[in-house]
Amino acid sequence: MSKALICGSLAYDTIMVFEDQFVNHILPNQIHKLNVSFFVPSMRREFGGVAGNIAYNLKLLGGNPVPMGTVGQDFVPYQQYLEELGISLNGIIVKDEMFTPQAFITTDQDNNQITAFHPGAMSFSHECKVSDHKNISIGIVGPDGRDGMITHAQGFVNNGIPFIFDPGQAMPLFDGNDLKQFIDQATWMAVNDYEYELVCERTGWEAKEIASHLKALIVTRGEKGSEIYTDDTVYHIPVVTAERIVDPTGCGDAYRAGLLYGIMNDLDMQTTGRIASLLGSIKIAHAGTQNHSFTKDEFIDLFEKEFGYRF
């Protein structure tokens, strides 16, 4: 079976809930000497990171993901979890002197968030090499260390492997020339609407120009669905109404797993986008990024119910 090499972070997300509003405890006229402490009786630790989240969702669809990234001495619980899921660990390098990347997220009753992110071993992601892996039919370069993203994109080019470029939260690391280079190297590009505006601003290119360098530009627009731009067509992908809206964190990663699955299985872009959209709607109904589950048959049944045909 062909494999998808998924380059990006594997991280722990520590999520805490402050049972009040930040605004009641932060004085605007004292912001220059901020010193606050929040009591957080509710806390949970989740497995996350872009590479881990995409790999999890692609595995649910029956794909064969190989997450590639650098982790730290505290990775053992995550490692055991991936092994139980049957996800390959061949792309993971452990840096014993460092911690696994992790985000510490505090959310208040208004869903405002204060996040601290420790990159840890992610700073060494450039040590992972695309050329070390065989039978890879597609790749994705997701948010990671700057050097790692540059190295992995070039690695896919050198090995003749088509890939999706997904700058995500790493957007601040790259200027217009960097982004143009990635777009020229990539086969597809996936961004949300805010990231899309930043790409346009920094490169001076609009959707049609960006798409001319790619097989497709995919722009997600939250509750408005998504758009897939090719050289001559724009496909409007409808949002799938979720069973309930619980947690949007990780929906973009679920969507990208759907893109990978559709492309790997030679499905048309409209069907591929619809698979991605449905996967995102399933994720948003669950807290955390990897706590939803389904069988492939269940997913296909849901797809038929939503879109009127099977893939």
C-alpha positions in Angstrom: 0.0 0.0 0.0 1.3 3.5 -0.9 2.1 5.7 2.0 1.6 9.4 2.9 4.6 11.1 4.5 3.2 13.7 6.9 5.8 16.3 8.0 4.9 18.4 11.0 4.8 18.6 14.7 3.8 15.8 17.2 2.9 17.6 20.4 1.1 17.4 23.7 -1.8 19.8 24.3 -2.5 20.6 27.9 -5.9 22.3 28.1 -7.1 24.1 31.2 -10.4 25.8 31.9 -10.7 29.0 33.8 -14.2 29.2 35.2 -14.5 33.0 34.9 -13.7 35.7 32.3 -10.1 36.9 31.7 -11.5 40.4 31.3 -12.5 40.4 35.0 -8.9 39.9 36.1 -6.8 41.9 33.6 -6.8 45.6 34.1 -6.4 47.4 30.8 -4.5 50.3 32.3 -2.1 48.0 34.1 -1.3 45.7 31.1 2.3 47.0 31.0 3.1 45.3 34.3 0.9 42.2 34.0 1.1 39.7 36.8 -1.9 37.4 37.0 -2.6 33.8 38.1 -5.7 31.8 37.1 -7.1 28.9 39.1 -7.9 26.1 36.7 -9.7 23.2 38.4 -10.3 21.4 35.0 -7.3 20.2 33.0 -6.7 17.5 30.4 -3.7 16.4 28.3 -4.3 15.5 24.7 -2.2 14.0 22.0 -1.8 16.6 19.2 0.4 18.3 16.8 -0.3 18.7 13.1 1.5 15.5 11.9 -0.2 13.4 14.7 -3.6 14.8 14.0 -3.5 14.3 10.2 -2.0 10.8 10.7 -4.8 9.9 13.1 -7.6 11.0 10.7 -6.0 9.4 7.6 -5.7 6.1 9.5 -9.4 6.2 10.3 -10.1 6.5 6.6 -8.0 3.4 5.9 -4.9 5.2 4.7 -1.3 4.5 5.5 0.2 7.5 7.2 3.9 8.0 8.2 4.2 11.0 10.5 7.6 12.5 10.4 9.0 14.8 13.1 11.2 15.2 16.1 10.1 14.5 19.7 11.6 14.5 23.2 12.3 12.3 26.2 8.6 12.5 27.3 7.2 11.0 24.1 6.7 7.4 25.4 2.9 7.7 26.1 2.3 9.1 22.6 4.6 6.5 21.1 2.6 3.7 22.8 -0.7 5.3 21.6 0.5 5.4 18.0 1.7 1.8 18.1 -1.7 0.7 19.3 -3.3 2.5 16.4 -0.9 0.8 14.0 0.6 4.1 12.8 4.3 3.9 11.7 7.0 5.3 14.0 9.7 5.1 11.3 9.6 8.9 10.6 10.0 9.9 14.2 13.4 11.0 15.8 13.7 11.2 19.6 15.9 13.9 21.1 16.6 12.6 24.6 17.9 15.9 25.9 14.7 17.8 25.0 10.9 17.8 25.5 8.3 17.0 23.0 6.6 20.2 21.6 3.7 21.2 23.8 1.0 23.8 24.0 -0.4 25.0 27.4 -3.9 26.4 26.6 -6.1 28.2 29.2 -9.7 28.9 28.1 -12.1 31.2 29.9 -15.9 31.1 29.9 -16.0 33.4 26.8 -13.8 30.9 24.9 -10.9 33.3 24.9 -7.6 31.6 25.0 -4.2 32.3 26.4 -1.6 29.8 25.0 2.1 29.2 25.6 3.8 27.0 23.1 7.1 25.2 23.8 8.7 24.0 20.5 11.2 21.7 22.2 12.5 19.0 19.9 10.6 20.5 16.9 13.6 22.8 16.4 15.5 19.8 15.1 12.9 18.7 12.6 15.3 19.4 9.7 17.2 16.2 10.8 14.3 14.1 9.4 14.9 13.2 5.8 12.3 12.5 3.1 14.9 10.3 1.3 14.9 7.9 4.3 11.4 6.6 3.3 10.3 4.3 0.5 7.0 3.7 -1.2 5.8 7.3 -0.5 3.2 8.4 -3.0 2.3 11.8 -1.5 3.6 14.1 1.2 2.5 17.1 3.2 4.7 19.9 4.6 2.8 21.2 7.6 3.7 23.7 10.3 7.0 22.8 11.8 10.4 24.4 12.4 11.4 26.8 9.7 14.5 24.8 8.6 12.5 21.6 8.7 9.8 22.9 6.4 12.3 24.2 3.9 14.3 20.9 4.0 11.3 18.7 3.6 9.8 20.6 0.7 13.2 20.3 -1.1 13.3 16.6 -0.2 10.0 15.9 -1.8 11.1 17.8 -5.0 14.4 15.9 -5.1 12.6 12.5 -4.7 9.9 13.3 -7.2 7.1 13.1 -4.7 4.0 15.4 -5.0 3.1 17.2 -1.8 0.7 19.6 -0.2 2.1 22.8 1.3 0.2 23.8 4.5 1.9 26.8 6.2 -0.6 27.0 9.0 0.7 28.5 12.2 4.2 28.7 10.7 3.1 31.5 8.4 5.0 34.2 10.5 8.3 32.4 9.7 8.1 33.1 5.9 8.2 36.2 3.7 6.8 36.6 0.2 9.9 35.1 -1.5 9.8 32.1 0.8 6.1 31.5 0.1 6.7 31.8 -3.7 9.4 29.2 -3.5 7.1 26.8 -1.6 4.3 27.4 -4.1 6.6 26.7 -7.0 7.8 23.4 -5.3 4.4 22.2 -4.1 1.7 20.3 -6.1 -1.2 21.5 -3.9 -1.5 24.2 -1.2 -4.0 24.2 1.6 -4.7 27.3 3.8 -7.6 28.8 5.8 -9.1 32.1 4.7 -6.9 34.2 7.0 -3.7 32.5 5.9 -4.9 32.9 2.3 -5.1 36.7 2.7 -1.6 36.7 4.2 -0.2 34.7 1.3 -1.8 37.1 -1.2 -0.5 40.1 0.7 3.1 38.8 1.0 3.4 37.4 -2.5 1.3 39.9 -4.4 -0.5 37.0 -6.1 -4.3 36.4 -6.1 -6.0 33.0 -6.2 -5.7 32.6 -10.0 -2.0 33.3 -10.0 -1.3 31.0 -7.1 -3.4 28.2 -8.7 -1.4 28.5 -11.9 1.7 27.3 -10.1 -0.2 24.3 -8.6 -2.6 21.5 -9.4 -5.0 23.1 -6.9 -5.2 25.8 -4.2 -7.5 24.8 -1.4 -9.0 27.6 0.9 -11.1 26.7 3.9 -13.6 29.3 5.1 -15.1 27.8 8.3 -18.9 27.7 8.3 -18.9 29.0 4.7 -17.3 25.8 3.4 -14.2 25.8 1.2 -13.0 26.5 -2.3 -10.7 24.6 -4.5 -9.1 26.6 -7.3 -7.6 24.9 -10.3 -6.3 26.5 -13.5 -9.7 26.7 -15.1 -12.3 25.9 -12.4 -13.3 26.9 -8.9 -15.1 24.2 -6.9 -17.3 25.4 -4.0 -17.3 22.7 -1.3 -20.3 23.0 1.1 -19.8 22.8 4.8 -21.3 19.7 6.4 -23.6 20.6 9.3 -22.1 19.1 12.4 -24.0 17.0 14.9 -23.0 19.5 17.5 -20.2 22.1 17.7 -17.9 21.3 20.6 -14.3 22.1 19.7 -12.9 23.5 16.4 -9.3 22.7 17.3 -7.9 20.2 14.8 -10.6 20.6 12.2 -8.1 21.9 9.7 -5.9 18.8 10.2 -8.9 16.5 9.7 -9.7 18.4 6.5 -6.2 17.9 5.2 -6.3 14.2 6.0 -9.4 14.1 3.7 -7.5 15.8 1.0 -4.6 13.3 1.3 -7.0 10.4 1.1 -8.9 11.7 -1.9 -5.7 12.5 -3.9 -4.0 9.1 -2.9 -7.1 7.3 -4.3 -7.3 9.3 -7.5 -10.7 10.8 -6.7 -11.8 14.0 -8.4 -11.2 17.3 -6.5 -14.9 17.8 -5.8 -15.3 14.4 -4.1 -11.9 14.9 -2.3 -13.1 18.3 -0.9 -16.4 16.8 0.2 -14.5 13.9 2.1 -12.4 16.6 3.7 -15.4 18.7 4.7 -17.3 15.7 6.2 -14.2 14.7 8.2 -13.9 18.2 9.6 -17.6 18.2 10.7 -17.1 14.9 12.5 -14.1 16.3 14.3 -15.8 19.5 15.5 -18.4 17.5 17.4 -15.7 16.1 19.8 -13.4 17.7 22.3 -9.7 17.4 21.5 -8.1 16.6 18.2 -8.0 12.8 18.2 -11.1 11.7 20.2 -13.5 11.0 17.4 -13.7 7.6 15.7 -15.6 5.7 12.9 -15.1 2.8 10.6 -14.5 3.4 6.9 -17.9 1.9 6.0 -19.6 4.2 8.5 -17.9 7.2 6.9 -18.9 6.1 3.4 -22.5 5.8 4.6 -22.4 9.3 6.1 -20.9 10.6 2.8 -23.7 9.0 0.8 -26.4 10.4 3.1 -24.8 13.9 2.8 -23.9 14.0 -0.9 -26.1 11.4 -2.5 -23.4 9.1 -3.9 -20.7 6.7 -2.7 -17.0 7.0 -3.4 
